[in-house]
Amino acid sequence: MEWTNTYMGIDNVTMHVIEHDIALALDIMLEYKKTGKLSPLLKLKC
């Protein structure tokens, strides 16, 4: 990885983590829309 390769002051690793967080949040929302469950692993009472 290049040391000077940044986007708006954010390095590649941080951008990658942010992208994964966004993808995970979208997956959770899509799964909730399809099944109505907040989590496939946890039984939450909401």
PDB file with SEQRES, HELIX, SHEET and CRYST1 records, atoms N, CA, C and O in Angstrom:
SEQRES   1 A   46  MET GLU TRP THR ASN THR TYR MET GLY ILE ASP ASN VAL          
SEQRES   2 A   46  THR MET HIS VAL ILE GLU HIS ASP ILE ALA LEU ALA LEU          
SEQRES   3 A   46  ASP ILE MET LEU GLU TYR LYS LYS THR GLY LYS LEU SER          
SEQRES   4 A   46  PRO LEU LEU LYS LEU LYS CYS                                  
HELIX    1 AA1 ASN A   12  THR A   35  1                                  24    
SHEET    1 AA1 2 THR A   6  TYR A   7  0                                        
SHEET    2 AA1 2 ILE A  10  ASP A  11 -1                                        
CRYST1    1.000    1.000    1.000  90.00  90.00  90.00 P 1           1          
ATOM      1  N   MET A   1       0.848  -1.175   0.000  1.00  0.00           N  
ATOM      2  CA  MET A   1       0.000   0.000   0.000  1.00  0.00           C  
ATOM      3  C   MET A   1       0.892   1.235   0.000  1.00  0.00           C  
ATOM      4  O   MET A   1       1.920   1.282   0.676  1.00  0.00           O  
ATOM      5  N   GLU A   2       0.482   2.213  -0.758  1.00  0.00           N  
ATOM      6  CA  GLU A   2       1.248   3.449  -0.789  1.00  0.00           C  
ATOM      7  C   GLU A   2       0.978   4.256   0.470  1.00  0.00           C  
ATOM      8  O   GLU A   2      -0.156   4.318   0.946  1.00  0.00           O  
ATOM      9  N   TRP A   3       1.996   4.858   0.994  1.00  0.00           N  
ATOM     10  CA  TRP A   3       1.844   5.645   2.224  1.00  0.00           C  
ATOM     11  C   TRP A   3       1.062   6.925   1.970  1.00  0.00           C  
ATOM     12  O   TRP A   3       0.410   7.440   2.879  1.00  0.00           O  
ATOM     13  N   THR A   4       1.116   7.442   0.757  1.00  0.00           N  
ATOM     14  CA  THR A   4       0.476   8.729   0.473  1.00  0.00           C  
ATOM     15  C   THR A   4      -0.902   8.571  -0.153  1.00  0.00           C  
ATOM     16  O   THR A   4      -1.533   9.570  -0.498  1.00  0.00           O  
ATOM     17  N   ASN A   5      -1.382   7.351  -0.308  1.00  0.00           N  
ATOM     18  CA  ASN A   5      -2.656   7.119  -0.966  1.00  0.00           C  
ATOM     19  C   ASN A   5      -3.799   7.306   0.033  1.00  0.00           C  
ATOM     20  O   ASN A   5      -4.103   6.403   0.812  1.00  0.00           O  
ATOM     21  N   THR A   6      -4.423   8.468   0.006  1.00  0.00           N  
ATOM     22  CA  THR A   6      -5.531   8.759   0.913  1.00  0.00           C  
ATOM     23  C   THR A   6      -6.674   9.375   0.134  1.00  0.00           C  
ATOM     24  O   THR A   6      -6.487   9.874  -0.976  1.00  0.00           O  
ATOM     25  N   TYR A   7      -7.850   9.338   0.717  1.00  0.00           N  
ATOM     26  CA  TYR A   7      -9.017   9.988   0.141  1.00  0.00           C  
ATOM     27  C   TYR A   7      -9.601  10.888   1.207  1.00  0.00           C  
ATOM     28  O   TYR A   7     -10.077  10.409   2.236  1.00  0.00           O  
ATOM     29  N   MET A   8      -9.569  12.178   0.971  1.00  0.00           N  
ATOM     30  CA  MET A   8     -10.052  13.173   1.931  1.00  0.00           C  
ATOM     31  C   MET A   8      -9.409  12.963   3.305  1.00  0.00           C  
ATOM     32  O   MET A   8     -10.061  13.143   4.334  1.00  0.00           O  
ATOM     33  N   GLY A   9      -8.137  12.583   3.316  1.00  0.00           N  
ATOM     34  CA  GLY A   9      -7.408  12.412   4.562  1.00  0.00           C  
ATOM     35  C   GLY A   9      -7.607  11.064   5.233  1.00  0.00           C  
ATOM     36  O   GLY A   9      -7.078  10.837   6.321  1.00  0.00           O  
ATOM     37  N   ILE A  10      -8.363  10.155   4.604  1.00  0.00           N  
ATOM     38  CA  ILE A  10      -8.632   8.843   5.189  1.00  0.00           C  
ATOM     39  C   ILE A  10      -7.817   7.806   4.418  1.00  0.00           C  
ATOM     40  O   ILE A  10      -7.844   7.776   3.188  1.00  0.00           O  
ATOM     41  N   ASP A  11      -7.092   6.958   5.149  1.00  0.00           N  
ATOM     42  CA  ASP A  11      -6.263   5.956   4.470  1.00  0.00           C  
ATOM     43  C   ASP A  11      -7.101   4.788   3.944  1.00  0.00           C  
ATOM     44  O   ASP A  11      -8.287   4.665   4.253  1.00  0.00           O  
ATOM     45  N   ASN A  12      -6.458   3.940   3.146  1.00  0.00           N  
ATOM     46  CA  ASN A  12      -7.164   2.835   2.483  1.00  0.00           C  
ATOM     47  C   ASN A  12      -7.799   1.855   3.459  1.00  0.00           C  
ATOM     48  O   ASN A  12      -8.914   1.387   3.226  1.00  0.00           O  
ATOM     49  N   VAL A  13      -7.110   1.542   4.540  1.00  0.00           N  
ATOM     50  CA  VAL A  13      -7.630   0.566   5.494  1.00  0.00           C  
ATOM     51  C   VAL A  13      -8.903   1.087   6.144  1.00  0.00           C  
ATOM     52  O   VAL A  13      -9.880   0.350   6.281  1.00  0.00           O  
ATOM     53  N   THR A  14      -8.895   2.344   6.543  1.00  0.00           N  
ATOM     54  CA  THR A  14     -10.076   2.942   7.161  1.00  0.00           C  
ATOM     55  C   THR A  14     -11.242   2.971   6.182  1.00  0.00           C  
ATOM     56  O   THR A  14     -12.376   2.676   6.561  1.00  0.00           O  
ATOM     57  N   MET A  15     -10.972   3.325   4.918  1.00  0.00           N  
ATOM     58  CA  MET A  15     -12.026   3.337   3.904  1.00  0.00           C  
ATOM     59  C   MET A  15     -12.606   1.932   3.712  1.00  0.00           C  
ATOM     60  O   MET A  15     -13.816   1.774   3.551  1.00  0.00           O  
ATOM     61  N   HIS A  16     -11.747   0.925   3.729  1.00  0.00           N  
ATOM     62  CA  HIS A  16     -12.193  -0.451   3.563  1.00  0.00           C  
ATOM     63  C   HIS A  16     -13.116  -0.862   4.712  1.00  0.00           C  
ATOM     64  O   HIS A  16     -14.135  -1.514   4.486  1.00  0.00           O  
ATOM     65  N   VAL A  17     -12.766  -0.487   5.929  1.00  0.00           N  
ATOM     66  CA  VAL A  17     -13.591  -0.802   7.095  1.00  0.00           C  
ATOM     67  C   VAL A  17     -14.947  -0.103   6.983  1.00  0.00           C  
ATOM     68  O   VAL A  17     -15.980  -0.705   7.277  1.00  0.00           O  
ATOM     69  N   ILE A  18     -14.947   1.151   6.562  1.00  0.00           N  
ATOM     70  CA  ILE A  18     -16.200   1.895   6.405  1.00  0.00           C  
ATOM     71  C   ILE A  18     -17.084   1.233   5.349  1.00  0.00           C  
ATOM     72  O   ILE A  18     -18.294   1.115   5.538  1.00  0.00           O  
ATOM     73  N   GLU A  19     -16.486   0.803   4.241  1.00  0.00           N  
ATOM     74  CA  GLU A  19     -17.254   0.125   3.192  1.00  0.00           C  
ATOM     75  C   GLU A  19     -17.878  -1.164   3.709  1.00  0.00           C  
ATOM     76  O   GLU A  19     -19.024  -1.471   3.379  1.00  0.00           O  
ATOM     77  N   HIS A  20     -17.139  -1.919   4.514  1.00  0.00           N  
ATOM     78  CA  HIS A  20     -17.684  -3.154   5.081  1.00  0.00           C  
ATOM     79  C   HIS A  20     -18.824  -2.857   6.037  1.00  0.00           C  
ATOM     80  O   HIS A  20     -19.819  -3.583   6.054  1.00  0.00           O  
ATOM     81  N   ASP A  21     -18.699  -1.798   6.837  1.00  0.00           N  
ATOM     82  CA  ASP A  21     -19.769  -1.419   7.757  1.00  0.00           C  
ATOM     83  C   ASP A  21     -21.033  -1.040   6.999  1.00  0.00           C  
ATOM     84  O   ASP A  21     -22.135  -1.410   7.405  1.00  0.00           O  
ATOM     85  N   ILE A  22     -20.884  -0.306   5.905  1.00  0.00           N  
ATOM     86  CA  ILE A  22     -22.035   0.083   5.095  1.00  0.00           C  
ATOM     87  C   ILE A  22     -22.693  -1.158   4.491  1.00  0.00           C  
ATOM     88  O   ILE A  22     -23.916  -1.289   4.516  1.00  0.00           O  
ATOM     89  N   ALA A  23     -21.882  -2.065   3.951  1.00  0.00           N  
ATOM     90  CA  ALA A  23     -22.428  -3.280   3.345  1.00  0.00           C  
ATOM     91  C   ALA A  23     -23.144  -4.139   4.392  1.00  0.00           C  
ATOM     92  O   ALA A  23     -24.196  -4.709   4.104  1.00  0.00           O  
ATOM     93  N   LEU A  24     -22.592  -4.235   5.583  1.00  0.00           N  
ATOM     94  CA  LEU A  24     -23.221  -5.009   6.650  1.00  0.00           C  
ATOM     95  C   LEU A  24     -24.551  -4.390   7.053  1.00  0.00           C  
ATOM     96  O   LEU A  24     -25.539  -5.104   7.228  1.00  0.00           O  
ATOM     97  N   ALA A  25     -24.586  -3.067   7.201  1.00  0.00           N  
ATOM     98  CA  ALA A  25     -25.824  -2.388   7.572  1.00  0.00           C  
ATOM     99  C   ALA A  25     -26.895  -2.618   6.498  1.00  0.00           C  
ATOM    100  O   ALA A  25     -28.057  -2.860   6.822  1.00  0.00           O  
ATOM    101  N   LEU A  26     -26.503  -2.543   5.225  1.00  0.00           N  
ATOM    102  CA  LEU A  26     -27.463  -2.775   4.144  1.00  0.00           C  
ATOM    103  C   LEU A  26     -27.962  -4.221   4.163  1.00  0.00           C  
ATOM    104  O   LEU A  26     -29.147  -4.466   3.938  1.00  0.00           O  
ATOM    105  N   ASP A  27     -27.077  -5.174   4.428  1.00  0.00           N  
ATOM    106  CA  ASP A  27     -27.482  -6.577   4.522  1.00  0.00           C  
ATOM    107  C   ASP A  27     -28.484  -6.789   5.651  1.00  0.00           C  
ATOM    108  O   ASP A  27     -29.466  -7.513   5.483  1.00  0.00           O  
ATOM    109  N   ILE A  28     -28.242  -6.162   6.795  1.00  0.00           N  
ATOM    110  CA  ILE A  28     -29.148  -6.292   7.943  1.00  0.00           C  
ATOM    111  C   ILE A  28     -30.511  -5.698   7.605  1.00  0.00           C  
ATOM    112  O   ILE A  28     -31.541  -6.294   7.920  1.00  0.00           O  
ATOM    113  N   MET A  29     -30.527  -4.523   6.962  1.00  0.00           N  
ATOM    114  CA  MET A  29     -31.798  -3.890   6.611  1.00  0.00           C  
ATOM    115  C   MET A  29     -32.570  -4.728   5.588  1.00  0.00           C  
ATOM    116  O   MET A  29     -33.787  -4.875   5.700  1.00  0.00           O  
ATOM    117  N   LEU A  30     -31.868  -5.276   4.594  1.00  0.00           N  
ATOM    118  CA  LEU A  30     -32.526  -6.093   3.586  1.00  0.00           C  
ATOM    119  C   LEU A  30     -33.099  -7.362   4.210  1.00  0.00           C  
ATOM    120  O   LEU A  30     -34.223  -7.757   3.901  1.00  0.00           O  
ATOM    121  N   GLU A  31     -32.328  -7.999   5.086  1.00  0.00           N  
ATOM    122  CA  GLU A  31     -32.799  -9.210   5.753  1.00  0.00           C  
ATOM    123  C   GLU A  31     -34.012  -8.912   6.622  1.00  0.00           C  
ATOM    124  O   GLU A  31     -34.952  -9.706   6.661  1.00  0.00           O  
ATOM    125  N   TYR A  32     -34.007  -7.775   7.322  1.00  0.00           N  
ATOM    126  CA  TYR A  32     -35.152  -7.384   8.151  1.00  0.00           C  
ATOM    127  C   TYR A  32     -36.384  -7.157   7.277  1.00  0.00           C  
ATOM    128  O   TYR A  32     -37.494  -7.546   7.641  1.00  0.00           O  
ATOM    129  N   LYS A  33     -36.176  -6.522   6.120  1.00  0.00           N  
ATOM    130  CA  LYS A  33     -37.299  -6.258   5.216  1.00  0.00           C  
ATOM    131  C   LYS A  33     -37.892  -7.564   4.695  1.00  0.00           C  
ATOM    132  O   LYS A  33     -39.107  -7.664   4.524  1.00  0.00           O  
ATOM    133  N   LYS A  34     -37.044  -8.575   4.437  1.00  0.00           N  
ATOM    134  CA  LYS A  34     -37.521  -9.851   3.913  1.00  0.00           C  
ATOM    135  C   LYS A  34     -38.179 -10.714   4.989  1.00  0.00           C  
ATOM    136  O   LYS A  34     -39.225 -11.315   4.747  1.00  0.00           O  
ATOM    137  N   THR A  35     -37.566 -10.778   6.183  1.00  0.00           N  
ATOM    138  CA  THR A  35     -38.023 -11.727   7.200  1.00  0.00           C  
ATOM    139  C   THR A  35     -38.767 -11.088   8.360  1.00  0.00           C  
ATOM    140  O   THR A  35     -39.538 -11.763   9.043  1.00  0.00           O  
ATOM    141  N   GLY A  36     -38.551  -9.803   8.594  1.00  0.00           N  
ATOM    142  CA  GLY A  36     -39.178  -9.144   9.745  1.00  0.00           C  
ATOM    143  C   GLY A  36     -38.428  -9.381  11.043  1.00  0.00           C  
ATOM    144  O   GLY A  36     -38.874  -8.943  12.103  1.00  0.00           O  
ATOM    145  N   LYS A  37     -37.282 -10.077  10.976  1.00  0.00           N  
ATOM    146  CA  LYS A  37     -36.482 -10.339  12.172  1.00  0.00           C  
ATOM    147  C   LYS A  37     -35.297  -9.376  12.201  1.00  0.00           C  
ATOM    148  O   LYS A  37     -34.682  -9.108  11.169  1.00  0.00           O  
ATOM    149  N   LEU A  38     -34.984  -8.863  13.373  1.00  0.00           N  
ATOM    150  CA  LEU A  38     -33.850  -7.955  13.500  1.00  0.00           C  
ATOM    151  C   LEU A  38     -32.526  -8.687  13.350  1.00  0.00           C  
ATOM    152  O   LEU A  38     -31.567  -8.129  12.815  1.00  0.00           O  
ATOM    153  N   SER A  39     -32.463  -9.911  13.809  1.00  0.00           N  
ATOM    154  CA  SER A  39     -31.216 -10.675  13.735  1.00  0.00           C  
ATOM    155  C   SER A  39     -31.531 -12.140  13.513  1.00  0.00           C  
ATOM    156  O   SER A  39     -32.402 -12.694  14.185  1.00  0.00           O  
ATOM    157  N   PRO A  40     -30.833 -12.779  12.577  1.00  0.00           N  
ATOM    158  CA  PRO A  40     -31.057 -14.215  12.394  1.00  0.00           C  
ATOM    159  C   PRO A  40     -30.465 -15.049  13.536  1.00  0.00           C  
ATOM    160  O   PRO A  40     -30.818 -16.218  13.694  1.00  0.00           O  
ATOM    161  N   LEU A  41     -29.580 -14.465  14.322  1.00  0.00           N  
ATOM    162  CA  LEU A  41     -28.901 -15.196  15.388  1.00  0.00           C  
ATOM    163  C   LEU A  41     -29.515 -14.961  16.759  1.00  0.00           C  
ATOM    164  O   LEU A  41     -29.545 -15.864  17.595  1.00  0.00           O  
ATOM    165  N   LEU A  42     -30.007 -13.741  16.991  1.00  0.00           N  
ATOM    166  CA  LEU A  42     -30.503 -13.377  18.306  1.00  0.00           C  
ATOM    167  C   LEU A  42     -32.031 -13.288  18.302  1.00  0.00           C  
ATOM    168  O   LEU A  42     -32.633 -12.879  17.310  1.00  0.00           O  
ATOM    169  N   LYS A  43     -32.636 -13.667  19.396  1.00  0.00           N  
ATOM    170  CA  LYS A  43     -34.083 -13.506  19.546  1.00  0.00           C  
ATOM    171  C   LYS A  43     -34.310 -12.249  20.369  1.00  0.00           C  
ATOM    172  O   LYS A  43     -34.264 -12.277  21.599  1.00  0.00           O  
ATOM    173  N   LEU A  44     -34.556 -11.153  19.678  1.00  0.00           N  
ATOM    174  CA  LEU A  44     -34.720  -9.859  20.335  1.00  0.00           C  
ATOM    175  C   LEU A  44     -36.202  -9.520  20.451  1.00  0.00           C  
ATOM    176  O   LEU A  44     -36.989  -9.792  19.544  1.00  0.00           O  
ATOM    177  N   LYS A  45     -36.568  -8.924  21.577  1.00  0.00           N  
ATOM    178  CA  LYS A  45     -37.951  -8.478  21.762  1.00  0.00           C  
ATOM    179  C   LYS A  45     -37.979  -6.967  21.601  1.00  0.00           C  
ATOM    180  O   LYS A  45     -37.489  -6.235  22.461  1.00  0.00           O  
ATOM    181  N   CYS A  46     -38.545  -6.509  20.514  1.00  0.00           N  
ATOM    182  CA  CYS A  46     -38.635  -5.068  20.262  1.00  0.00           C  
ATOM    183  C   CYS A  46     -40.044  -4.673  19.956  1.00  0.00           C  
ATOM    184  O   CYS A  46     -40.316  -3.497  19.716  1.00  0.00           O  
TER     185      CYS A  46                                                      
END                                                                             
